[in-house]
Amino acid sequence: MSLADIKAKIDADATEERKKILENAENQVKVISGEADRTVEAIRQDFSERLKQERPEVMRRRDIVAELDVRKEDLAARRKIIEETFTSALKILGSAPADRYGSIMEKLLLEAMESKDEIVIVGSRENVISPKWISDFNGKHGTGVSLSDKKAPIIGGFILRKGRVDTNCSWEMLLESLRTDLEAEIVDRLFSG
């Protein structure tokens, strides 16, 4: 066999081997591609099934969150109305007629006093509790309370001071102390029915 025949035989064998390798590779590509297509379809079906199964739960959760949002908004609106109710009550107390206001302050001062010689501090807009009112109060009850020159940042009522101890009898503090008890009643009256 000549060198040319050997070279031709090697080329023919190489071409045949290359064909076999390419056919084998193409077959493997088809097999892998088919497996990939089946895997993709299986995943797609799995997700579709899971979506069908989970959709009711997702919708239920969405409804729960929506209901919670509605309740939160409702609660905020109710809190606002309650706050406005207390603000209105504070304004009404602050604008009570002088004789009624003075009577309430007299009872409150008698109840709050411990030593009968405390100092009464009023708000800057106070126009009922005056030096004359304090003098009349002391004469009527045999006490020695005095009116402070200092003013407190309150709407109505007073702060009673004895030494370093203050007793806050302002309308704001009185309403705040009653608030817990009154809120339930206000909610019942405003929102029932």
WOVEN-V177396 format. One record per residue. PHI is phi in degrees with one decimal (none if undefined). D_LAST is the distance of its C-alpha to the last C-alpha in whole Angstrom. Layout:
<<PHI:D_LAST> <PHI:D_LAST>>
This chain:
<<none:113> <-86.1:113> <-62.6:111> <-66.4:110> <-67.9:109> <-65.9:107> <-65.5:105> <-64.9:104> <-63.7:103> <-64.2:101> <-63.5:99> <-66.2:99> <-63.7:98> <-64.7:95> <-64.0:94> <-63.7:93> <-63.7:92> <-62.0:90> <-60.9:89> <-62.5:88> <-64.1:86> <-64.2:84> <-62.9:83> <-63.3:82> <-65.3:80> <-63.1:78> <-63.4:78> <-64.7:76> <-61.4:74> <-62.5:73> <-63.5:72> <-63.9:70> <-62.7:68> <-62.4:67> <-63.3:66> <-63.1:64> <-61.6:63> <-65.3:62> <-63.9:60> <-60.0:58> <-63.5:57> <-63.5:56> <-64.5:54> <-59.8:52> <-65.9:51> <-61.8:50> <-64.5:48> <-63.3:47> <-63.9:46> <-62.8:44> <-62.7:42> <-61.0:41> <-72.4:40> <-87.7:38> <-54.2:37> <-59.1:34> <-67.4:33> <-62.1:34> <-65.9:31> <-62.4:29> <-64.0:29> <-60.6:29> <-63.9:25> <-63.5:25> <-63.0:26> <-63.1:24> <-63.4:21> <-63.5:22> <-62.8:22> <-63.2:19> <-63.2:17> <-62.5:20> <-64.3:19> <-62.7:15> <-63.2:16> <-62.0:19> <-65.3:17> <-65.0:15> <-60.2:18> <-64.1:19> <-64.3:17> <-63.2:17> <-61.0:21> <-64.4:21> <-62.6:19> <-68.4:22> <-63.4:24> <-64.2:23> <-61.3:23> <-63.4:27> <-65.6:28> <-63.2:27> <-60.7:29> <-69.0:32> <-109.3:32> <-63.6:32> <-56.7:35> <-56.0:38> <-66.6:38> <-67.1:35> <-60.0:35> <-61.6:38> <-65.8:37> <-63.8:35> <-64.1:37> <-61.9:40> <-63.2:37> <-65.8:36> <-65.7:40> <-60.6:41> <-72.0:39> <-82.3:40> <-67.6:44> <-121.9:46> <-113.9:49> <66.3:49> <-134.9:51> <-75.8:48> <-105.8:48> <-102.2:45> <-111.8:44> <-114.7:42> <-78.7:40> <-68.1:43> <-100.2:40> <-66.2:41> <-128.6:42> <-105.2:41> <-77.7:43> <-128.0:46> <-56.3:50> <-65.5:50> <-60.1:46> <-62.8:48> <-61.5:51> <-61.5:49> <-60.3:47> <-60.9:50> <-63.7:52> <-71.0:49> <-114.4:48> <64.4:52> <-113.7:51> <-131.4:52> <-71.1:49> <-130.6:50> <-97.9:49> <-75.1:49> <-77.0:51> <-75.5:48> <-113.3:45> <-105.1:42> <-81.2:40> <-127.8:37> <-81.9:35> <-156.1:35> <85.2:36> <-158.2:39> <-118.8:41> <-100.7:43> <-116.4:46> <-133.4:49> <66.0:51> <-103.1:50> <-108.6:46> <-109.4:43> <-113.6:40> <-84.9:37> <-115.2:36> <-74.3:34> <-57.8:31> <-58.4:30> <-70.1:31> <-63.6:30> <-64.6:26> <-63.9:27> <-70.2:28> <-87.1:24> <-53.8:22> <-58.4:22> <-70.7:21> <-78.8:19> <-57.5:17> <-61.3:15> <-67.5:14> <-63.5:13> <-59.7:11> <-61.6:9> <-70.2:9> <-78.2:9> <-118.0:7> <-90.4:4> <91.6:0>>
